[in-house]
Each structure stands twice: as structure tokens, then as C-alpha cells.
Amino acid sequence: MIALPWLVLTLTGDPVALGLAVALMGIPRAVLILFGGALVDRYSPKRVLMLTKHVNTVLLGVLDVLVYSGHAHLPAVFALALGLSLASAFSIPAGTSMLPHAVAPQYLQAANGMMMALRQVTVLAGALLAGLLFALAGDGSGGPRHMHGLALAFGFDALSFAVSAWTLAKVEPRPFVPAASQPVLRSAADGLAAVWRDSLLRSCFIYWGLCACIIGGVMQVALPLLASSRLHGAAALGLLLVPLGGITAAWQGVLLNVVIGVLGGYVQVAVFTWIQQRVPRDLLGRTMSLFMFIFMGLAPLAAALAGWIASRVALATLFGGAGVGLAGAALLAWLCTPMRTLRDAPPAPSARTIV
């Protein structure tokens, strides 16, 4: 989240290149993530997730060596970003559909709460660690010889994937019942059709797509630009996970992140549990792949546009326009869709289609 955008910005100093790099990580993922969900339903989340962890370990290790040796150039960074994007197309649906295969239904919400809490903590800890490594070992602002902090960040990331592969090997999921064997394209299409037939799921997914484009597209590009232009350092980037256009000091971003992080964590637990309860297990990989496609696929595509806009308008204008768009989307969802009647769903039926 922190090191790769900062590396691109350090190598080029160009917000358009930053937007293109983020888009490069998102476009292959956006194209393949739905097929990744189909393979998860066929081969089990654990098997798919384990393979992607090994791939990510190798790719991040190579990136670490290139940065440390001073041979990190934009084409090589783009190629490795593409590889990470391809791996994430399969790891994301596998990881988000894992819990219903590992815990009993009555413990699903508690398990989601524990997992989301750990995720929030590790995201914050990783960002703070990145900022600390940049401050102590260099963030590249002094030239290629001062990128050791970036190299340490990528090396730590590679190590974390290796350790998580070892821990995943210890997990014993519940008995896996694979989805019906059929061509991957047909399987992915069946998953999309099942979500579309459910009017409430359809409304929620459209609304979440609008939010992802507005928030994700702006944040992934404007966050490094804010730290670079106003806070003058990569260490500040590690603190500013939720920046706003009016921020002029790092402590303001930290305070806002605490409040928004608590609210966001509550919403994530509720949404994940609601989807996992509503959707049959043999469709869960495909449904979660569509859900994550919205945030991991559409957002980077919007980031490419945000990078172009950021080169032509003031940073405060970019954030202000995003805020107005987000408020408008929420108002339309409340007034014009069945989302205002959304309640906790009963456990999913065993049938292969959503009622």
C-alpha cells in the first residue's frame, strides 16, 4: 500500500505515471478476478490461497533485490506489479470466502469480527512500519542510493507472505463440496446471474461500485501526492491512510483515521457476514469475487482517471468533488433502492441458486 506507490513516485515524480501504475495492478485483477472466484468454488479456497502466497513471496523478493541493488526501473516495477495483480485475482476471492469453510455458521460473525480487527491492526501497523523504515533507512528522495528503506519494506512484505503460507498450512477447513464441473467462463457467468437475480444484492453491488470509484480512485492517487506536496516526506504517508484535502499536519490524518477506521471496521464485519449468510457456499467464491472486483478492480481503473485529473486541478478540489459525489450516491441509494430495508439475512440455503 505504501512502498509501491512511493517507489513509482520516486522514480518518476509524475502523478500520471502513478495513476498508470495503480491501474496496471488493477486491470488484470479486474479482468481475471471473476474467473478466480470460479476456480475457488471448484478447487477450494485453501488450495488457491496457498498457491498465491508462494507466488507473492517470490515476486516481492525479486522486487526487494532490485530496489536494494539500485536496479529498480519503471519497466521492471510495472512487470512485477502485473505479476502481483495476477496473483491477487485468485487470492482475493479465496481469502474472502475462506471463513465459511473453516468455522461453523453460528460463529461466522464473531470470526469475521476477529479477522477484520486483525486486518485493521495489521494495515495500520504495516503503514507505520513503512514510514519508520523510510525515515530510518531512506525513501529514495536522495537518489537511488537512498532507497534502502523501500527495499526493507518489500523484503518484510515477502517474509510476511512466507510466514502466512506456513500458518495457512495448519488450517483444517470443513469438508469441501466443489461446485458443479463446467467451463470456467460458464461458471463465472452463473455466479453473476445469481447475484443479478437477487434484487437486494444487485442494488448493494451497484452502490458499492459507485463508492469504490469515488473513494478508491481518488485515495490511491491523491494520498501520495498529499504527503509529497504538503507534508514533505514518505514517513508522513505511512500515517495518512485516510487523507482529506484540508489536512496540513500528519496528526490530523491520524485522528481522522482512528474515527473512520472504527466505523469502517463495523461496516465491513456486517457486510461480509451478511453476504456469507445470504449466499450458498458453492457460490460463495464467485459472489465474493464480484464483491472484491468492485473494490479491487473498479477502483484502480478510476485511479488512472484520478491521476489525470490531479495533474490539472488543485488537490483540495479533487477531494471536494469526491466528497460531493459520495454524498450524492448515498442519498440516491437511500431514496431509490431497497437498500434502506436491508436486514441481517438468515443462513444460506443449500440450493445452488439464490432465492
C-alpha positions as CSV (number, residue, x, y, z in Angstrom):
1,M,0.0,0.0,0.0
2,I,2.8,2.4,0.9
3,A,6.1,1.3,-0.7
4,L,5.0,0.6,-4.3
5,P,3.2,3.9,-5.0
6,W,6.0,5.8,-3.3
7,L,8.6,3.9,-5.4
8,V,6.8,4.9,-8.6
9,L,6.5,8.5,-7.5
10,T,10.2,8.5,-6.5
11,L,11.3,7.1,-9.9
12,T,9.2,9.4,-12.0
13,G,7.7,12.3,-9.9
14,D,4.7,12.1,-12.3
15,P,1.1,11.7,-10.9
16,V,0.1,10.3,-14.3
17,A,2.7,7.5,-14.0
18,L,1.5,6.8,-10.5
19,G,-2.1,6.5,-11.7
20,L,-1.0,4.2,-14.5
21,A,0.9,2.0,-12.1
22,V,-2.1,1.6,-9.9
23,A,-4.2,0.9,-12.9
24,L,-1.7,-1.7,-14.1
25,M,-2.1,-3.5,-10.8
26,G,-5.9,-3.3,-11.1
27,I,-6.8,-4.1,-14.7
28,P,-5.5,-7.7,-14.9
29,R,-7.1,-8.3,-11.5
30,A,-10.3,-6.7,-12.7
31,V,-10.4,-9.0,-15.8
32,L,-9.5,-12.2,-14.0
33,I,-10.9,-12.0,-10.5
34,L,-14.3,-13.3,-11.6
35,F,-12.6,-16.4,-13.1
36,G,-10.6,-16.6,-9.9
37,G,-13.8,-16.9,-7.9
38,A,-15.0,-19.8,-10.2
39,L,-11.7,-21.7,-9.6
40,V,-12.1,-21.1,-5.8
41,D,-15.5,-22.7,-5.9
42,R,-14.1,-25.7,-7.9
43,Y,-10.8,-26.3,-6.1
44,S,-11.3,-24.9,-2.5
45,P,-10.2,-21.6,-1.1
46,K,-7.3,-23.1,0.8
47,R,-5.6,-24.6,-2.2
48,V,-5.9,-21.5,-4.3
49,L,-4.8,-19.2,-1.5
50,M,-1.8,-21.3,-0.7
51,L,-0.5,-21.1,-4.3
52,T,-0.9,-17.4,-4.5
53,K,1.1,-16.9,-1.2
54,H,4.0,-18.7,-2.7
55,V,3.8,-16.6,-5.9
56,N,3.7,-13.3,-4.0
57,T,6.7,-14.3,-1.8
58,V,8.8,-14.8,-4.9
59,L,7.6,-11.6,-6.7
60,L,8.2,-9.4,-3.7
61,G,11.5,-11.0,-3.1
62,V,12.6,-10.1,-6.6
63,L,11.4,-6.5,-6.2
64,D,13.3,-6.3,-2.9
65,V,16.5,-7.3,-4.6
66,L,16.1,-4.9,-7.5
67,V,15.4,-1.9,-5.2
68,Y,18.3,-2.8,-2.8
69,S,20.8,-3.2,-5.7
70,G,19.7,0.1,-7.3
71,H,18.4,-1.7,-10.5
72,A,14.7,-0.8,-10.0
73,H,13.5,0.8,-13.2
74,L,10.0,1.6,-14.2
75,P,9.5,-1.2,-16.7
76,A,10.7,-3.8,-14.2
77,V,8.4,-2.4,-11.5
78,F,5.5,-2.4,-13.9
79,A,6.2,-6.1,-14.8
80,L,6.3,-7.1,-11.1
81,A,3.2,-5.1,-10.4
82,L,1.5,-7.0,-13.2
83,G,2.5,-10.3,-11.6
84,L,1.2,-9.3,-8.2
85,S,-2.0,-8.2,-9.8
86,L,-2.5,-11.6,-11.5
87,A,-1.8,-13.4,-8.2
88,S,-4.3,-11.2,-6.4
89,A,-7.0,-12.1,-8.9
90,F,-7.1,-15.5,-7.3
91,S,-6.0,-14.8,-3.7
92,I,-8.7,-12.2,-3.1
93,P,-11.8,-14.4,-3.7
94,A,-10.0,-17.3,-1.9
95,G,-9.2,-15.3,1.2
96,T,-12.6,-13.6,1.4
97,S,-14.6,-16.9,1.1
98,M,-12.3,-18.9,3.4
99,L,-14.1,-18.4,6.7
100,P,-17.5,-20.1,6.0
101,H,-15.4,-23.2,5.0
102,A,-13.4,-23.0,8.2
103,V,-15.9,-22.2,11.0
104,A,-19.4,-23.3,11.9
105,P,-22.3,-20.9,10.8
106,Q,-23.1,-19.8,14.4
107,Y,-19.5,-18.5,14.8
108,L,-19.3,-16.7,11.5
109,Q,-20.0,-13.2,12.6
110,A,-17.6,-13.5,15.6
111,A,-14.9,-14.9,13.3
112,N,-15.4,-12.1,10.8
113,G,-15.1,-9.6,13.6
114,M,-11.9,-11.1,14.8
115,M,-10.4,-11.3,11.3
116,M,-11.4,-7.7,10.4
117,A,-10.0,-6.4,13.7
118,L,-6.7,-8.1,12.9
119,R,-6.8,-6.8,9.4
120,Q,-7.3,-3.2,10.6
121,V,-4.5,-3.6,13.1
122,T,-2.1,-5.0,10.6
123,V,-2.9,-2.5,7.9
124,L,-2.2,0.3,10.3
125,A,0.9,-1.4,11.7
126,G,2.2,-2.1,8.2
127,A,1.8,1.6,7.2
128,L,3.5,2.8,10.3
129,L,6.3,0.3,9.8
130,A,6.8,1.5,6.2
131,G,7.0,5.1,7.4
132,L,9.5,4.1,10.1
133,L,11.7,2.2,7.6
134,F,11.6,5.1,5.2
135,A,12.6,7.6,7.9
136,L,15.5,5.4,9.2
137,A,16.9,3.9,6.0
138,G,15.8,6.2,3.2
139,D,12.8,6.7,1.0
140,G,14.6,7.4,-2.3
141,S,14.3,11.2,-2.1
142,G,18.1,11.5,-2.1
143,G,18.5,9.3,-5.2
144,P,18.8,5.5,-5.9
145,R,21.4,5.0,-3.2
146,H,18.9,6.1,-0.5
147,M,16.2,3.5,-1.2
148,H,17.2,1.0,1.5
149,G,14.0,1.8,3.4
150,L,11.9,0.9,0.4
151,A,14.0,-2.3,0.0
152,L,13.4,-3.3,3.6
153,A,9.7,-2.7,3.2
154,F,9.5,-5.0,0.2
155,G,11.6,-7.6,2.0
156,F,9.4,-7.6,5.1
157,D,6.4,-7.9,2.8
158,A,7.9,-11.0,1.1
159,L,8.7,-12.5,4.5
160,S,5.1,-12.0,5.7
161,F,3.7,-14.0,2.8
162,A,6.1,-16.8,3.5
163,V,5.1,-16.9,7.2
164,S,1.3,-16.7,6.3
165,A,1.7,-19.6,3.9
166,W,3.1,-21.7,6.8
167,T,0.2,-20.7,9.1
168,L,-2.4,-21.4,6.4
169,A,-0.9,-24.9,6.0
170,K,-2.1,-25.6,9.6
171,V,-5.7,-24.7,8.9
172,E,-8.1,-27.6,8.5
173,P,-11.2,-26.5,6.7
174,R,-14.6,-28.1,6.9
175,P,-15.3,-30.8,4.2
176,F,-15.3,-29.0,0.8
177,V,-18.1,-29.7,-1.7
178,P,-16.9,-28.4,-5.1
179,A,-19.2,-26.6,-7.5
180,A,-20.5,-28.4,-10.5
181,S,-17.8,-29.1,-13.0
182,Q,-18.3,-26.8,-16.1
183,P,-16.2,-24.4,-18.2
184,V,-14.7,-21.6,-16.1
185,L,-16.4,-18.9,-18.3
186,R,-19.8,-20.6,-17.8
187,S,-19.2,-21.0,-14.1
188,A,-18.4,-17.3,-13.7
189,A,-21.4,-16.3,-15.7
190,D,-23.7,-18.4,-13.4
191,G,-22.3,-16.5,-10.4
192,L,-23.0,-13.2,-12.0
193,A,-26.5,-14.3,-12.9
194,A,-27.2,-15.5,-9.4
195,V,-26.3,-12.1,-7.9
196,W,-28.3,-10.2,-10.6
197,R,-31.5,-12.2,-9.8
198,D,-31.3,-11.1,-6.2
199,S,-32.7,-7.5,-6.3
200,L,-31.2,-6.5,-2.9
201,L,-27.8,-7.9,-3.8
202,R,-27.9,-6.2,-7.1
203,S,-28.7,-2.8,-5.6
204,C,-26.0,-3.2,-3.0
205,F,-23.4,-4.1,-5.5
206,I,-24.2,-1.2,-7.8
207,Y,-24.0,1.2,-4.8
208,W,-20.7,-0.2,-3.6
209,G,-19.3,0.1,-7.1
210,L,-20.0,3.9,-7.1
211,C,-18.4,4.2,-3.7
212,A,-15.3,2.3,-4.8
213,C,-14.8,4.5,-7.9
214,I,-15.2,7.7,-5.8
215,I,-13.2,6.7,-2.8
216,G,-10.7,4.2,-4.1
217,G,-9.8,6.1,-7.3
218,V,-9.1,9.3,-5.5
219,M,-7.3,7.9,-2.5
220,Q,-4.8,5.7,-4.3
221,V,-3.5,8.7,-6.3
222,A,-4.1,11.7,-4.0
223,L,-2.7,10.1,-0.9
224,P,1.0,10.0,-2.0
225,L,0.5,13.4,-3.7
226,L,-0.8,14.9,-0.4
227,A,2.2,13.6,1.6
228,S,4.7,14.7,-1.1
229,S,3.3,18.2,-1.7
230,R,2.1,19.3,1.7
231,L,3.8,17.1,4.3
232,H,7.1,16.7,2.5
233,G,8.0,13.1,3.3
234,A,7.3,9.5,2.8
235,A,7.2,8.9,6.6
236,A,4.0,11.0,6.7
237,L,2.5,8.8,4.0
238,G,2.6,5.9,6.4
239,L,0.4,7.8,8.8
240,L,-2.2,9.2,6.3
241,L,-4.4,6.2,5.4
242,V,-7.5,8.4,5.2
243,P,-6.4,11.9,4.0
244,L,-8.6,14.8,3.2
245,G,-7.8,17.8,1.1
246,G,-7.7,20.2,4.0
247,I,-5.0,18.2,6.0
248,T,-1.9,20.2,6.7
249,A,-0.3,18.1,9.5
250,A,0.2,14.4,10.0
251,W,-1.6,14.2,13.4
252,Q,-4.8,15.4,11.7
253,G,-4.7,12.3,9.4
254,V,-4.0,10.0,12.4
255,L,-7.0,11.3,14.3
256,L,-9.4,11.0,11.4
257,N,-8.1,7.5,10.7
258,V,-9.0,6.3,14.2
259,V,-12.6,7.5,13.9
260,I,-13.2,6.4,10.3
261,G,-11.3,3.1,10.9
262,V,-13.7,2.1,13.8
263,L,-16.8,2.9,11.7
264,G,-15.3,1.2,8.6
265,G,-14.5,-1.9,10.6
266,Y,-18.0,-2.2,11.9
267,V,-19.5,-1.9,8.4
268,Q,-17.0,-4.5,6.9
269,V,-18.0,-7.1,9.5
270,A,-21.7,-6.5,8.9
271,V,-21.4,-6.6,5.1
272,F,-19.1,-9.7,4.9
273,T,-21.3,-11.7,7.3
274,W,-24.5,-10.6,5.5
275,I,-23.1,-11.8,2.1
276,Q,-21.7,-15.0,3.6
277,Q,-25.1,-15.8,5.2
278,R,-27.1,-15.0,2.1
279,V,-25.1,-16.9,-0.5
280,P,-24.8,-20.7,-0.7
281,R,-21.2,-22.0,-0.1
282,D,-20.9,-23.4,-3.6
283,L,-21.5,-19.9,-5.0
284,L,-19.5,-18.0,-2.3
285,G,-16.2,-17.8,-4.2
286,R,-17.9,-16.3,-7.3
287,T,-20.0,-13.9,-5.2
288,M,-17.1,-12.6,-3.2
289,S,-15.0,-12.3,-6.3
290,L,-17.7,-10.0,-7.7
291,F,-17.8,-8.0,-4.4
292,M,-14.0,-7.7,-4.4
293,F,-13.9,-6.9,-8.1
294,I,-15.8,-3.7,-7.3
295,F,-13.2,-2.5,-4.8
296,M,-10.0,-4.1,-6.2
297,G,-10.9,-3.8,-9.9
298,L,-13.0,-0.7,-10.4
299,A,-11.1,1.5,-8.0
300,P,-7.7,1.2,-9.9
301,L,-9.4,2.0,-13.1
302,A,-10.8,5.1,-11.5
303,A,-7.3,5.8,-10.2
304,A,-6.0,6.2,-13.7
305,L,-8.6,8.9,-14.3
306,A,-7.8,10.5,-10.9
307,G,-4.1,10.7,-11.8
308,W,-5.0,12.6,-15.0
309,I,-7.4,14.9,-13.1
310,A,-4.8,15.5,-10.3
311,S,-2.4,16.9,-12.9
312,R,-5.0,19.6,-13.9
313,V,-6.9,20.6,-10.8
314,A,-5.9,21.6,-7.2
315,L,-5.7,18.8,-4.7
316,A,-8.4,20.3,-2.5
317,T,-10.8,20.5,-5.5
318,L,-10.1,16.8,-6.2
319,F,-11.1,15.8,-2.6
320,G,-14.0,18.1,-2.5
321,G,-15.5,16.8,-5.7
322,A,-15.1,13.2,-4.4
323,G,-16.9,14.1,-1.2
324,V,-19.9,15.6,-3.1
325,G,-20.1,12.6,-5.4
326,L,-20.0,10.2,-2.4
327,A,-22.8,12.0,-0.6
328,G,-24.9,12.1,-3.7
329,A,-24.5,8.3,-4.2
330,A,-25.6,7.6,-0.6
331,L,-28.7,9.8,-1.0
332,L,-29.7,8.1,-4.2
333,A,-29.2,4.7,-2.7
334,W,-31.4,5.6,0.3
335,L,-34.2,7.1,-1.8
336,C,-34.3,4.9,-4.9
337,T,-33.2,1.4,-3.9
338,P,-34.4,-1.3,-1.4
339,M,-31.1,-0.9,0.5
340,R,-32.9,1.1,3.2
341,T,-34.8,-2.1,4.1
342,L,-31.6,-4.2,4.4
343,R,-31.6,-6.5,7.4
344,D,-29.5,-9.4,8.6
345,A,-30.0,-12.4,6.3
346,P,-30.9,-15.9,7.5
347,P,-28.2,-18.7,6.9
348,A,-27.9,-19.5,3.2
349,P,-29.9,-22.4,1.8
350,S,-28.2,-25.5,0.4
351,A,-29.5,-24.9,-3.1
352,R,-27.2,-23.8,-5.8
353,T,-29.2,-20.7,-6.7
354,I,-30.1,-17.6,-4.6
355,V,-33.8,-17.2,-3.9
